[in-house]
Amino acid sequence: MAFTDVPGARLYWRRDGRDEGPVLVLLNSIGTDMDLWDGVMPYLRDHFALLRIDTRGHGGSKTEAGDVSLERLAADVLSVADDAGIERFSVAGVSLGGMIGMEIALRASARVERLALICTSATMDSASWNDRITKVRGEGMAAIADLAMGRFLSDAAEPALFETVRRQLLAMDAEGYAACGAAIRDMDLATRIAGIACPTLVVTGTRDSSTPYGGHGEHLVARIPGAAHHALEAAHLAPLEAPDALAAALLSFVER
Ligand SMILES: O=C(O)CC1=CCC(=O)O1
C-alpha cells in the first residue's frame, strides 16, 4: 500500500503489472474506486506498468471537506506519479477519470504519451450536478444512489454486480463525492480540449445514458485533434460491463 500526501488530501495508490515498460495510469469515475479496474487487470498486467489511484474522497483516499477543481485533481495524479518515480505515462480514465486525464494532458502535455477517454465528456449539466452535490451534502449518499446507479450500469449487468456497486456507492464518503462533483460541475474543458496534443482514443458505451456518443463522445472526437473513436457494448462503467472488449481497445491503442 502506498500513500501520497497532497494539499487537503491523502491519496491511496498501487502499482501492478510490469516493473518496467510503458506506464498506464488508470483513473475512475466519481463514486467508484480502483476496484473498478479489477476485471480489466488480467488483460493488461503483462503489457504495462500499471498505476491505479483512488481519487480524493474515494476508496482509500481521504479528503478535507470542500469543493475541489479538476485542476486540483490533475495535480493529485501528477503528485502520485512523482512519488512513484514516473515521468511519462499514458492515461485511461473513465468518466471523471477521463476529465482528469484531459486536464493533465492540457497542463502537463510533456508527461502524457496517450490518452484513452472512456465514457466521459468535456461538459456536463452543471445545474443537475449542483443539485446532486446539495443532496449528498444534506442527506447523504442514499439521496442520489438510485440516480447514479441508473446511469452507471444497464439492465444487462448481473444483479450481483449491481448490488456490489450500489453497496460501495452507499458506503462512500458523501463529502468525497460532493467535492469531486464540484470538479465536474465547474469544469471548463469544452473548448480547451482543442489544445490536447497527444494521440487520443475516445471510447463510448452504446448503453451509456450519462455520457453517450451523441452530445458527449462526438464532441470529444470533433474537438480533440486526430482523436479516434471506438464504441463498446456497455453502459457508463464500461470496465465492469465489457472488461475484455475495453482491454482489447486499450491494448491496440496504447501499444500502437
Ligand atoms: O452521471 C453519473 O452519475 C455518471 C458519472 C458522471 C461523471 C462520472 O464520473 O460518473
Ligand as a Chemical Component Dictionary entry (heavy atoms), coordinates in Angstrom:
data_LIG
# 
_chem_comp.id                   LIG 
_chem_comp.type                 NON-POLYMER 
_chem_comp.pdbx_formal_charge   0 
_chem_comp.three_letter_code    LIG 
# 
loop_
_chem_comp_atom.comp_id 
_chem_comp_atom.atom_id 
_chem_comp_atom.alt_atom_id 
_chem_comp_atom.type_symbol 
_chem_comp_atom.charge 
_chem_comp_atom.model_Cartn_x 
_chem_comp_atom.model_Cartn_y 
_chem_comp_atom.model_Cartn_z 
_chem_comp_atom.pdbx_ordinal 
LIG O1 O1 O 0 -23.856 10.537 -14.246 1  
LIG C1 C1 C 0 -23.236 9.810  -13.491 2  
LIG O2 O2 O 0 -23.516 9.656  -12.310 3  
LIG C2 C2 C 0 -22.033 9.125  -14.011 4  
LIG C3 C3 C 0 -20.822 9.940  -13.944 5  
LIG C4 C4 C 0 -20.645 11.196 -14.385 6  
LIG C5 C5 C 0 -19.288 11.608 -14.117 7  
LIG C6 C6 C 0 -18.732 10.400 -13.503 8  
LIG O3 O3 O 0 -17.588 10.233 -13.097 9  
LIG O4 O4 O 0 -19.690 9.441  -13.417 10 
# 
loop_
_chem_comp_bond.comp_id 
_chem_comp_bond.atom_id_1 
_chem_comp_bond.atom_id_2 
_chem_comp_bond.value_order 
_chem_comp_bond.pdbx_ordinal 
LIG O1 C1 DOUB 1  
LIG C1 O2 SING 2  
LIG C1 C2 SING 3  
LIG C2 C3 SING 4  
LIG C3 C4 DOUB 5  
LIG C3 O4 SING 6  
LIG C4 C5 SING 7  
LIG C5 C6 SING 8  
LIG C6 O3 DOUB 9  
LIG C6 O4 SING 10 
# 
